[in-house]
């Protein structure tokens, strides 16, 4: 049974619009993963929705070099890449409300444009060191997609920034390590943590501080 019925596929096509450049969804799976089968089906069906979308499915344990090259540290995880790799990753299932941020990432990567205001992009241009953003989410959180999309747009706008959505329940140990009690929880460079979908200006301020 398809995850994306014909009505949903039409909705997805409408949201994505015309994709000017190809996008690759590289999914890493592992054994004893309860969500991996559905994720395989999801990326394959997304590749059927638009000819510009390509799906790759790799075993995390059997493809360590490929995982390393994409900065993937665990599975399941999806790397969303286009003509450039902007460091946008989804750890766990981009389902529920998070499906919107998944589609937004595909569209942004294809267009190669963050959509951030010019003044924010200028502030991000001078980062002195790499920045890693983790946004912990749940699929039922209506505020989480805003945080994930802002993180992804920052990664699009700034070299050296990686943006990772982390589904809290699928990565419970990691969530515990970063004291996730509510979502969205934004963790930058494993040090600074912020609760809620903070405004883009404040988000950029935090990234600039971490990358100084």
CORPEDA-V419351 format. One record per pair of residues at least 6 apart in sequence whose ideal C-beta (glycine too) atoms are under 7 Angstrom apart, sorted by the first residue. I is the first residue (numbers start at 1). J is the second residue. If there is no record, write none. Layout:
((I J) (I J))
This chain:
((2 45) (3 38) (3 41) (3 42) (3 45) (4 12) (4 45) (4 49) (9 49) (12 49) (12 103) (13 49) (13 50) (15 103) (16 50) (16 103) (16 106) (16 107) (17 107) (19 50) (19 52) (19 110) (20 110) (20 111) (21 82) (21 83) (21 110) (21 112) (22 52) (22 54) (22 82) (23 52) (23 53) (23 80) (23 82) (23 106) (23 109) (23 110) (24 54) (24 56) (24 81) (25 43) (25 46) (25 53) (25 55) (25 78) (25 80) (26 56) (26 58) (26 70) (26 78) (26 79) (26 81) (27 39) (27 40) (27 43) (27 56) (27 57) (27 76) (27 78) (28 58) (28 60) (28 67) (28 72) (28 75) (28 76) (28 77) (29 36) (29 39) (29 40) (29 57) (29 59) (29 60) (29 75) (29 76) (30 36) (30 59) (30 60) (30 61) (30 75) (33 75) (33 76) (35 76) (35 93) (35 170) (36 76) (39 76) (39 93) (40 57) (43 55) (43 57) (43 78) (44 55) (46 53) (46 55) (47 53) (47 54) (47 55) (52 110) (53 106) (58 66) (60 67) (60 75) (70 79) (71 162) (72 79) (72 89) (74 91) (76 92) (77 89) (77 90) (77 91) (78 89) (78 90) (79 89) (80 88) (80 105) (80 106) (80 109) (81 109) (82 109) (82 110) (82 112) (83 112) (84 112) (86 109) (86 155) (86 156) (87 155) (87 161) (87 162) (87 163) (88 105) (88 109) (88 152) (88 155) (88 163) (89 164) (90 102) (90 165) (91 164) (91 165) (91 166) (91 167) (91 171) (92 166) (92 167) (92 170) (92 171) (93 139) (93 167) (93 170) (94 101) (94 102) (94 165) (95 139) (96 139) (96 140) (97 139) (97 140) (97 141) (97 142) (97 144) (97 145) (98 137) (98 139) (98 144) (98 145) (98 148) (98 165) (100 145) (101 145) (101 148) (101 149) (101 165) (104 149) (104 152) (105 152) (108 114) (108 115) (108 152) (108 153) (108 156) (114 121) (114 153) (114 156) (114 157) (115 153) (116 153) (116 157) (116 200) (120 200) (120 201) (120 204) (121 157) (123 204) (123 208) (124 154) (124 157) (124 158) (124 204) (124 207) (124 208) (127 158) (127 160) (127 208) (127 211) (128 211) (128 212) (129 211) (130 160) (131 160) (131 161) (131 188) (131 189) (131 207) (131 210) (131 211) (132 162) (132 189) (133 151) (133 154) (133 161) (133 162) (133 163) (133 164) (133 186) (133 188) (134 164) (134 166) (134 187) (135 147) (135 148) (135 151) (135 165) (135 166) (135 184) (135 186) (136 166) (136 168) (136 175) (136 178) (136 180) (136 183) (136 184) (136 185) (137 144) (137 148) (137 165) (137 166) (137 167) (137 168) (137 183) (137 184) (138 144) (138 168) (138 169) (138 183) (141 183) (141 184) (143 184) (143 196) (143 197) (144 183) (144 184) (146 197) (147 184) (147 186) (147 197) (148 165) (150 200) (150 203) (151 163) (152 163) (154 161) (154 163) (154 203) (154 204) (154 207) (155 161) (155 162) (155 163) (161 207) (166 174) (168 175) (168 180) (168 183) (178 185) (178 187) (178 193) (182 195) (184 196) (184 197) (185 193) (185 195) (186 193) (186 194) (186 198) (187 193) (188 206) (188 207) (188 210) (189 210) (192 206) (192 210) (194 206))
